[in-house]
Amino acid sequence: MAKNGRGSNRALTILLGVILWITGILVSLAVGFGMIEGVLYIPELETTTQVAGWIVVVLTIVGAVLAIIDKITE
């Protein structure tokens, strides 16, 4: 029996997209919280490293929520 392959290819593409999206969210949050805690320090920003970390965390969460809402209302 010959397989079309299109269905499995599409499912694999969707799965890969979800995996990459979740990985991006986790990396962004790790970087943001690292900046907030002072583990990741940017010498040029000095005192604003914490603020930049909070911006990264907040924008990551907002972006994730908006992406989910967009996908649900599609």
Jmol script that loads the backbone (N, CA, C; Angstrom):
load data "model"
ATOM      1  N   MET A   1       0.820  -1.171   0.000  1.00  0.00           N
ATOM      2  CA  MET A   1       0.000   0.000   0.000  1.00  0.00           C
ATOM      3  C   MET A   1       0.875   1.249   0.000  1.00  0.00           C
ATOM      4  N   ALA A   2       0.593   2.164  -0.897  1.00  0.00           N
ATOM      5  CA  ALA A   2       1.374   3.394  -0.997  1.00  0.00           C
ATOM      6  C   ALA A   2       0.847   4.421  -0.006  1.00  0.00           C
ATOM      7  N   LYS A   3       1.773   5.097   0.636  1.00  0.00           N
ATOM      8  CA  LYS A   3       1.402   6.155   1.573  1.00  0.00           C
ATOM      9  C   LYS A   3       1.513   7.499   0.874  1.00  0.00           C
ATOM     10  N   ASN A   4       0.572   8.368   1.182  1.00  0.00           N
ATOM     11  CA  ASN A   4       0.613   9.715   0.629  1.00  0.00           C
ATOM     12  C   ASN A   4       1.726  10.517   1.284  1.00  0.00           C
ATOM     13  N   GLY A   5       1.828  10.433   2.603  1.00  0.00           N
ATOM     14  CA  GLY A   5       2.906  11.110   3.309  1.00  0.00           C
ATOM     15  C   GLY A   5       2.615  12.554   3.663  1.00  0.00           C
ATOM     16  N   ARG A   6       1.637  13.142   3.050  1.00  0.00           N
ATOM     17  CA  ARG A   6       1.353  14.557   3.321  1.00  0.00           C
ATOM     18  C   ARG A   6       0.820  14.774   4.715  1.00  0.00           C
ATOM     19  N   GLY A   7      -0.041  13.878   5.191  1.00  0.00           N
ATOM     20  CA  GLY A   7      -0.608  14.021   6.533  1.00  0.00           C
ATOM     21  C   GLY A   7       0.450  13.904   7.606  1.00  0.00           C
ATOM     22  N   SER A   8       1.323  12.927   7.483  1.00  0.00           N
ATOM     23  CA  SER A   8       2.364  12.753   8.488  1.00  0.00           C
ATOM     24  C   SER A   8       3.391  13.873   8.418  1.00  0.00           C
ATOM     25  N   ASN A   9       3.664  14.364   7.218  1.00  0.00           N
ATOM     26  CA  ASN A   9       4.603  15.474   7.060  1.00  0.00           C
ATOM     27  C   ASN A   9       4.040  16.736   7.707  1.00  0.00           C
ATOM     28  N   ARG A  10       2.755  16.980   7.524  1.00  0.00           N
ATOM     29  CA  ARG A  10       2.121  18.158   8.125  1.00  0.00           C
ATOM     30  C   ARG A  10       2.110  18.039   9.642  1.00  0.00           C
ATOM     31  N   ALA A  11       1.807  16.846  10.145  1.00  0.00           N
ATOM     32  CA  ALA A  11       1.793  16.641  11.593  1.00  0.00           C
ATOM     33  C   ALA A  11       3.189  16.839  12.175  1.00  0.00           C
ATOM     34  N   LEU A  12       4.194  16.346  11.473  1.00  0.00           N
ATOM     35  CA  LEU A  12       5.574  16.515  11.934  1.00  0.00           C
ATOM     36  C   LEU A  12       5.970  17.988  11.927  1.00  0.00           C
ATOM     37  N   THR A  13       5.546  18.721  10.918  1.00  0.00           N
ATOM     38  CA  THR A  13       5.838  20.156  10.828  1.00  0.00           C
ATOM     39  C   THR A  13       5.178  20.911  11.974  1.00  0.00           C
ATOM     40  N   ILE A  14       3.933  20.566  12.283  1.00  0.00           N
ATOM     41  CA  ILE A  14       3.224  21.214  13.389  1.00  0.00           C
ATOM     42  C   ILE A  14       3.902  20.884  14.713  1.00  0.00           C
ATOM     43  N   LEU A  15       4.259  19.612  14.908  1.00  0.00           N
ATOM     44  CA  LEU A  15       4.930  19.195  16.138  1.00  0.00           C
ATOM     45  C   LEU A  15       6.263  19.916  16.311  1.00  0.00           C
ATOM     46  N   LEU A  16       7.026  20.000  15.242  1.00  0.00           N
ATOM     47  CA  LEU A  16       8.305  20.701  15.297  1.00  0.00           C
ATOM     48  C   LEU A  16       8.108  22.177  15.628  1.00  0.00           C
ATOM     49  N   GLY A  17       7.100  22.793  15.058  1.00  0.00           N
ATOM     50  CA  GLY A  17       6.806  24.192  15.349  1.00  0.00           C
ATOM     51  C   GLY A  17       6.463  24.413  16.810  1.00  0.00           C
ATOM     52  N   VAL A  18       5.669  23.508  17.372  1.00  0.00           N
ATOM     53  CA  VAL A  18       5.292  23.611  18.784  1.00  0.00           C
ATOM     54  C   VAL A  18       6.516  23.426  19.682  1.00  0.00           C
ATOM     55  N   ILE A  19       7.344  22.445  19.347  1.00  0.00           N
ATOM     56  CA  ILE A  19       8.565  22.203  20.136  1.00  0.00           C
ATOM     57  C   ILE A  19       9.476  23.416  20.108  1.00  0.00           C
ATOM     58  N   LEU A  20       9.676  23.995  18.938  1.00  0.00           N
ATOM     59  CA  LEU A  20      10.542  25.172  18.821  1.00  0.00           C
ATOM     60  C   LEU A  20       9.942  26.375  19.536  1.00  0.00           C
ATOM     61  N   TRP A  21       8.623  26.523  19.470  1.00  0.00           N
ATOM     62  CA  TRP A  21       7.953  27.638  20.133  1.00  0.00           C
ATOM     63  C   TRP A  21       8.124  27.527  21.648  1.00  0.00           C
ATOM     64  N   ILE A  22       7.895  26.338  22.206  1.00  0.00           N
ATOM     65  CA  ILE A  22       8.042  26.135  23.647  1.00  0.00           C
ATOM     66  C   ILE A  22       9.495  26.339  24.072  1.00  0.00           C
ATOM     67  N   THR A  23      10.429  25.860  23.259  1.00  0.00           N
ATOM     68  CA  THR A  23      11.848  26.054  23.562  1.00  0.00           C
ATOM     69  C   THR A  23      12.195  27.541  23.596  1.00  0.00           C
ATOM     70  N   GLY A  24      11.687  28.287  22.641  1.00  0.00           N
ATOM     71  CA  GLY A  24      11.929  29.733  22.609  1.00  0.00           C
ATOM     72  C   GLY A  24      11.378  30.433  23.838  1.00  0.00           C
ATOM     73  N   ILE A  25      10.184  30.035  24.266  1.00  0.00           N
ATOM     74  CA  ILE A  25       9.579  30.619  25.462  1.00  0.00           C
ATOM     75  C   ILE A  25      10.454  30.318  26.686  1.00  0.00           C
ATOM     76  N   LEU A  26      10.869  29.064  26.831  1.00  0.00           N
ATOM     77  CA  LEU A  26      11.676  28.683  27.991  1.00  0.00           C
ATOM     78  C   LEU A  26      13.028  29.389  28.008  1.00  0.00           C
ATOM     79  N   VAL A  27      13.660  29.519  26.862  1.00  0.00           N
ATOM     80  CA  VAL A  27      14.951  30.208  26.796  1.00  0.00           C
ATOM     81  C   VAL A  27      14.776  31.687  27.128  1.00  0.00           C
ATOM     82  N   SER A  28      13.742  32.302  26.584  1.00  0.00           N
ATOM     83  CA  SER A  28      13.489  33.722  26.877  1.00  0.00           C
ATOM     84  C   SER A  28      13.245  33.943  28.364  1.00  0.00           C
ATOM     85  N   LEU A  29      12.449  33.074  28.979  1.00  0.00           N
ATOM     86  CA  LEU A  29      12.195  33.212  30.410  1.00  0.00           C
ATOM     87  C   LEU A  29      13.457  32.971  31.227  1.00  0.00           C
ATOM     88  N   ALA A  30      14.267  32.005  30.820  1.00  0.00           N
ATOM     89  CA  ALA A  30      15.524  31.742  31.535  1.00  0.00           C
ATOM     90  C   ALA A  30      16.449  32.953  31.466  1.00  0.00           C
ATOM     91  N   VAL A  31      16.553  33.552  30.301  1.00  0.00           N
ATOM     92  CA  VAL A  31      17.401  34.735  30.141  1.00  0.00           C
ATOM     93  C   VAL A  31      16.844  35.900  30.961  1.00  0.00           C
ATOM     94  N   GLY A  32      15.532  36.114  30.864  1.00  0.00           N
ATOM     95  CA  GLY A  32      14.918  37.211  31.608  1.00  0.00           C
ATOM     96  C   GLY A  32      15.113  37.073  33.109  1.00  0.00           C
ATOM     97  N   PHE A  33      14.833  35.879  33.641  1.00  0.00           N
ATOM     98  CA  PHE A  33      15.002  35.679  35.075  1.00  0.00           C
ATOM     99  C   PHE A  33      16.474  35.706  35.472  1.00  0.00           C
ATOM    100  N   GLY A  34      17.354  35.272  34.588  1.00  0.00           N
ATOM    101  CA  GLY A  34      18.789  35.381  34.855  1.00  0.00           C
ATOM    102  C   GLY A  34      19.221  36.826  34.974  1.00  0.00           C
ATOM    103  N   MET A  35      18.661  37.678  34.145  1.00  0.00           N
ATOM    104  CA  MET A  35      18.973  39.111  34.220  1.00  0.00           C
ATOM    105  C   MET A  35      18.401  39.730  35.494  1.00  0.00           C
ATOM    106  N   ILE A  36      17.207  39.309  35.866  1.00  0.00           N
ATOM    107  CA  ILE A  36      16.577  39.845  37.077  1.00  0.00           C
ATOM    108  C   ILE A  36      17.381  39.458  38.317  1.00  0.00           C
ATOM    109  N   GLU A  37      17.812  38.213  38.379  1.00  0.00           N
ATOM    110  CA  GLU A  37      18.558  37.717  39.543  1.00  0.00           C
ATOM    111  C   GLU A  37      20.013  38.166  39.552  1.00  0.00           C
ATOM    112  N   GLY A  38      20.493  38.708  38.448  1.00  0.00           N
ATOM    113  CA  GLY A  38      21.875  39.176  38.383  1.00  0.00           C
ATOM    114  C   GLY A  38      22.864  38.124  37.918  1.00  0.00           C
ATOM    115  N   VAL A  39      22.368  36.943  37.555  1.00  0.00           N
ATOM    116  CA  VAL A  39      23.251  35.888  37.050  1.00  0.00           C
ATOM    117  C   VAL A  39      23.790  36.289  35.682  1.00  0.00           C
ATOM    118  N   LEU A  40      22.927  36.835  34.859  1.00  0.00           N
ATOM    119  CA  LEU A  40      23.340  37.371  33.557  1.00  0.00           C
ATOM    120  C   LEU A  40      23.446  38.883  33.704  1.00  0.00           C
ATOM    121  N   TYR A  41      24.641  39.385  33.625  1.00  0.00           N
ATOM    122  CA  TYR A  41      24.895  40.798  33.867  1.00  0.00           C
ATOM    123  C   TYR A  41      25.436  41.433  32.596  1.00  0.00           C
ATOM    124  N   ILE A  42      24.860  42.561  32.232  1.00  0.00           N
ATOM    125  CA  ILE A  42      25.327  43.305  31.059  1.00  0.00           C
ATOM    126  C   ILE A  42      26.010  44.566  31.570  1.00  0.00           C
ATOM    127  N   PRO A  43      27.345  44.621  31.505  1.00  0.00           N
ATOM    128  CA  PRO A  43      28.084  45.753  32.085  1.00  0.00           C
ATOM    129  C   PRO A  43      27.649  47.115  31.535  1.00  0.00           C
ATOM    130  N   GLU A  44      27.312  47.169  30.264  1.00  0.00           N
ATOM    131  CA  GLU A  44      26.930  48.457  29.667  1.00  0.00           C
ATOM    132  C   GLU A  44      25.606  48.973  30.212  1.00  0.00           C
ATOM    133  N   LEU A  45      24.746  48.053  30.685  1.00  0.00           N
ATOM    134  CA  LEU A  45      23.438  48.466  31.191  1.00  0.00           C
ATOM    135  C   LEU A  45      23.442  48.699  32.702  1.00  0.00           C
ATOM    136  N   GLU A  46      24.410  48.125  33.397  1.00  0.00           N
ATOM    137  CA  GLU A  46      24.574  48.220  34.846  1.00  0.00           C
ATOM    138  C   GLU A  46      23.253  48.094  35.598  1.00  0.00           C
ATOM    139  N   THR A  47      22.699  49.197  36.067  1.00  0.00           N
ATOM    140  CA  THR A  47      21.511  49.138  36.927  1.00  0.00           C
ATOM    141  C   THR A  47      20.245  48.782  36.160  1.00  0.00           C
ATOM    142  N   THR A  48      20.259  48.931  34.865  1.00  0.00           N
ATOM    143  CA  THR A  48      19.040  48.660  34.100  1.00  0.00           C
ATOM    144  C   THR A  48      18.953  47.203  33.642  1.00  0.00           C
ATOM    145  N   THR A  49      19.902  46.369  34.040  1.00  0.00           N
ATOM    146  CA  THR A  49      19.852  44.960  33.663  1.00  0.00           C
ATOM    147  C   THR A  49      18.606  44.291  34.241  1.00  0.00           C
ATOM    148  N   GLN A  50      18.254  44.613  35.474  1.00  0.00           N
ATOM    149  CA  GLN A  50      17.045  44.055  36.074  1.00  0.00           C
ATOM    150  C   GLN A  50      15.796  44.507  35.329  1.00  0.00           C
ATOM    151  N   VAL A  51      15.756  45.766  34.975  1.00  0.00           N
ATOM    152  CA  VAL A  51      14.603  46.295  34.233  1.00  0.00           C
ATOM    153  C   VAL A  51      14.493  45.599  32.877  1.00  0.00           C
ATOM    154  N   ALA A  52      15.619  45.435  32.208  1.00  0.00           N
ATOM    155  CA  ALA A  52      15.619  44.741  30.921  1.00  0.00           C
ATOM    156  C   ALA A  52      15.154  43.299  31.098  1.00  0.00           C
ATOM    157  N   GLY A  53      15.542  42.654  32.191  1.00  0.00           N
ATOM    158  CA  GLY A  53      15.087  41.295  32.472  1.00  0.00           C
ATOM    159  C   GLY A  53      13.588  41.223  32.643  1.00  0.00           C
ATOM    160  N   TRP A  54      13.042  42.181  33.378  1.00  0.00           N
ATOM    161  CA  TRP A  54      11.582  42.212  33.555  1.00  0.00           C
ATOM    162  C   TRP A  54      10.873  42.464  32.230  1.00  0.00           C
ATOM    163  N   ILE A  55      11.453  43.317  31.400  1.00  0.00           N
ATOM    164  CA  ILE A  55      10.855  43.572  30.082  1.00  0.00           C
ATOM    165  C   ILE A  55      10.830  42.291  29.260  1.00  0.00           C
ATOM    166  N   VAL A  56      11.929  41.540  29.287  1.00  0.00           N
ATOM    167  CA  VAL A  56      11.987  40.267  28.556  1.00  0.00           C
ATOM    168  C   VAL A  56      10.926  39.299  29.072  1.00  0.00           C
ATOM    169  N   VAL A  57      10.805  39.163  30.385  1.00  0.00           N
ATOM    170  CA  VAL A  57       9.838  38.233  30.972  1.00  0.00           C
ATOM    171  C   VAL A  57       8.404  38.639  30.620  1.00  0.00           C
ATOM    172  N   VAL A  58       8.077  39.895  30.828  1.00  0.00           N
ATOM    173  CA  VAL A  58       6.712  40.368  30.571  1.00  0.00           C
ATOM    174  C   VAL A  58       6.357  40.227  29.087  1.00  0.00           C
ATOM    175  N   LEU A  59       7.255  40.644  28.198  1.00  0.00           N
ATOM    176  CA  LEU A  59       6.959  40.549  26.771  1.00  0.00           C
ATOM    177  C   LEU A  59       6.878  39.101  26.298  1.00  0.00           C
ATOM    178  N   THR A  60       7.649  38.214  26.907  1.00  0.00           N
ATOM    179  CA  THR A  60       7.564  36.798  26.560  1.00  0.00           C
ATOM    180  C   THR A  60       6.209  36.227  26.954  1.00  0.00           C
ATOM    181  N   ILE A  61       5.766  36.543  28.159  1.00  0.00           N
ATOM    182  CA  ILE A  61       4.468  36.042  28.625  1.00  0.00           C
ATOM    183  C   ILE A  61       3.333  36.633  27.795  1.00  0.00           C
ATOM    184  N   VAL A  62       3.375  37.928  27.538  1.00  0.00           N
ATOM    185  CA  VAL A  62       2.337  38.570  26.718  1.00  0.00           C
ATOM    186  C   VAL A  62       2.326  37.980  25.311  1.00  0.00           C
ATOM    187  N   GLY A  63       3.503  37.794  24.729  1.00  0.00           N
ATOM    188  CA  GLY A  63       3.585  37.218  23.388  1.00  0.00           C
ATOM    189  C   GLY A  63       3.048  35.800  23.336  1.00  0.00           C
ATOM    190  N   ALA A  64       3.342  35.008  24.353  1.00  0.00           N
ATOM    191  CA  ALA A  64       2.843  33.630  24.396  1.00  0.00           C
ATOM    192  C   ALA A  64       1.323  33.598  24.520  1.00  0.00           C
ATOM    193  N   VAL A  65       0.786  34.438  25.386  1.00  0.00           N
ATOM    194  CA  VAL A  65      -0.668  34.492  25.561  1.00  0.00           C
ATOM    195  C   VAL A  65      -1.349  34.953  24.267  1.00  0.00           C
ATOM    196  N   LEU A  66      -0.807  35.977  23.635  1.00  0.00           N
ATOM    197  CA  LEU A  66      -1.393  36.466  22.377  1.00  0.00           C
ATOM    198  C   LEU A  66      -1.308  35.417  21.267  1.00  0.00           C
ATOM    199  N   ALA A  67      -0.224  34.662  21.227  1.00  0.00           N
ATOM    200  CA  ALA A  67      -0.079  33.603  20.207  1.00  0.00           C
ATOM    201  C   ALA A  67      -1.119  32.506  20.444  1.00  0.00           C
ATOM    202  N   ILE A  68      -1.337  32.154  21.697  1.00  0.00           N
ATOM    203  CA  ILE A  68      -2.354  31.139  22.007  1.00  0.00           C
ATOM    204  C   ILE A  68      -3.743  31.642  21.645  1.00  0.00           C
ATOM    205  N   ILE A  69      -4.056  32.878  22.007  1.00  0.00           N
ATOM    206  CA  ILE A  69      -5.359  33.455  21.669  1.00  0.00           C
ATOM    207  C   ILE A  69      -5.549  33.486  20.157  1.00  0.00           C
ATOM    208  N   ASP A  70      -4.504  33.883  19.432  1.00  0.00           N
ATOM    209  CA  ASP A  70      -4.574  33.947  17.972  1.00  0.00           C
ATOM    210  C   ASP A  70      -4.847  32.569  17.384  1.00  0.00           C
ATOM    211  N   LYS A  71      -4.192  31.552  17.931  1.00  0.00           N
ATOM    212  CA  LYS A  71      -4.366  30.186  17.425  1.00  0.00           C
ATOM    213  C   LYS A  71      -5.769  29.663  17.730  1.00  0.00           C
ATOM    214  N   ILE A  72      -6.301  30.016  18.897  1.00  0.00           N
ATOM    215  CA  ILE A  72      -7.630  29.548  19.285  1.00  0.00           C
ATOM    216  C   ILE A  72      -8.704  30.207  18.421  1.00  0.00           C
ATOM    217  N   THR A  73      -8.549  31.489  18.130  1.00  0.00           N
ATOM    218  CA  THR A  73      -9.571  32.220  17.369  1.00  0.00           C
ATOM    219  C   THR A  73      -9.418  32.052  15.864  1.00  0.00           C
ATOM    220  N   GLU A  74      -8.447  31.301  15.442  1.00  0.00           N
ATOM    221  CA  GLU A  74      -8.174  31.101  14.007  1.00  0.00           C
ATOM    222  C   GLU A  74      -9.276  30.393  13.299  1.00  0.00           C
TER     223      GLU A  74
END
end "model"
wireframe off; spacefill off
backbone 0.3
color backbone group
